[in-house]
Amino acid sequence: QVHLVESGGGLVQAGDSLRLSCAASERTFSPDTMGWLRQAPGKEREFVAGIRWSTGRTVYGDSVKGRFTVSRDVINNTVYLQMNSLKPEDTAVYYCAARVGAVIATLLYTNWGQGTQVTVSS
């Protein structure tokens, strides 16, 4: 199974920006869809953003529209999440994940990274 490794999390202040990266362990990795999901303490897992690997089509969760941007580098098998105008409510563990199929905005991803913590202070 391909391993996904996230990086880029950290502690920032409200209004700051962060960029998360997710690299696949296999050079031949070619998923249908990649997504970013997050889970805050005591809350359910939430879809944040996703991207179709072949076309670059993107979908965003309502809570991050206009602030977050998902992109991919097909040469380096890496997906990114640029997070701007961060808010305390964005605090969560962020996971990248892959799935087979065209549906992007779903929690039904099958291959997950280990997660990276993002903490936004007010």
Legacy VTK file of the C-alpha trace (Angstrom):
# vtk DataFile Version 3.0
C-alpha trace
ASCII
DATASET POLYDATA
POINTS 122 float
0.000 0.000 0.000
1.215 3.492 -0.818
2.104 5.560 2.205
1.003 9.186 2.398
3.079 11.515 4.547
1.812 14.939 5.577
3.985 17.837 6.658
3.699 21.550 7.270
1.475 21.726 10.312
2.226 23.919 13.275
1.104 26.641 15.636
0.078 29.939 14.102
-1.980 32.974 15.014
-5.377 33.845 13.616
-5.020 35.451 10.207
-1.779 33.652 9.398
-1.166 31.182 6.581
0.199 27.649 6.399
0.849 25.247 3.572
0.442 21.546 4.131
2.106 18.998 1.892
1.335 15.347 1.347
3.829 13.149 -0.452
3.218 9.636 -1.701
5.839 6.984 -1.097
5.565 5.473 -4.559
6.652 7.282 -7.708
4.005 5.433 -9.681
1.210 6.573 -7.386
-1.702 7.760 -9.479
-4.904 8.049 -7.480
-8.273 9.028 -8.821
-8.896 11.590 -6.124
-6.907 13.145 -3.288
-8.476 14.879 -0.352
-7.731 16.811 2.778
-9.870 16.080 5.808
-9.604 17.258 9.381
-10.738 16.289 12.842
-10.870 18.555 15.844
-11.043 17.236 19.410
-14.543 16.126 20.250
-15.800 16.712 16.723
-16.540 14.501 13.773
-14.149 14.207 10.890
-14.792 16.893 8.266
-14.098 17.082 4.548
-11.928 20.127 3.805
-10.903 19.995 0.148
-10.213 17.536 -2.624
-8.803 17.330 -6.108
-9.160 15.001 -9.046
-5.669 13.836 -9.910
-6.102 13.698 -13.688
-8.062 16.904 -14.282
-7.201 19.098 -11.322
-10.876 19.714 -10.560
-11.284 20.886 -6.985
-14.044 20.883 -4.391
-14.056 22.648 -1.023
-15.955 22.342 2.194
-18.166 25.300 2.993
-16.139 26.324 6.021
-12.931 26.854 4.005
-14.172 28.184 0.677
-12.299 31.304 -0.350
-9.533 30.714 2.219
-7.989 27.330 1.350
-6.607 26.121 -1.955
-5.794 22.536 -2.856
-3.339 21.736 -5.636
-1.243 18.844 -6.852
2.153 18.225 -8.399
1.777 15.155 -10.592
5.505 14.957 -11.282
6.414 14.707 -7.601
3.244 12.904 -6.482
2.490 15.608 -3.950
-0.727 17.345 -2.982
-0.812 20.667 -1.174
-3.257 22.590 0.955
-2.622 26.313 1.115
-4.470 27.722 4.103
-4.909 31.475 4.368
-6.763 33.657 6.864
-6.651 30.901 9.426
-9.156 30.953 12.260
-9.097 29.287 15.688
-11.875 26.991 14.488
-9.493 25.604 11.868
-7.552 23.945 14.672
-7.519 20.212 13.993
-5.462 17.271 12.851
-5.324 17.441 9.085
-5.152 14.257 7.056
-4.490 13.727 3.404
-6.127 10.731 1.831
-6.657 9.012 -1.485
-9.581 7.202 -2.966
-10.707 5.388 -6.068
-13.517 7.060 -7.939
-14.649 10.487 -9.015
-16.460 11.644 -5.900
-14.405 14.278 -4.143
-16.507 15.681 -1.284
-16.816 12.605 0.878
-15.350 11.074 4.012
-15.005 7.728 2.224
-11.304 7.884 1.487
-9.459 4.587 1.763
-5.767 5.424 2.039
-4.887 7.875 4.822
-1.778 9.627 6.009
-0.859 9.852 9.667
-2.074 13.429 10.043
-0.462 16.716 10.941
-1.572 19.052 13.714
-2.629 22.598 12.901
-3.272 24.891 15.846
-4.536 28.432 15.379
-4.415 30.726 18.377
-6.685 33.725 18.762
LINES 1 123
122 0 1 2 3 4 5 6 7 8 9 10 11 12 13 14 15 16 17 18 19 20 21 22 23 24 25 26 27 28 29 30 31 32 33 34 35 36 37 38 39 40 41 42 43 44 45 46 47 48 49 50 51 52 53 54 55 56 57 58 59 60 61 62 63 64 65 66 67 68 69 70 71 72 73 74 75 76 77 78 79 80 81 82 83 84 85 86 87 88 89 90 91 92 93 94 95 96 97 98 99 100 101 102 103 104 105 106 107 108 109 110 111 112 113 114 115 116 117 118 119 120 121
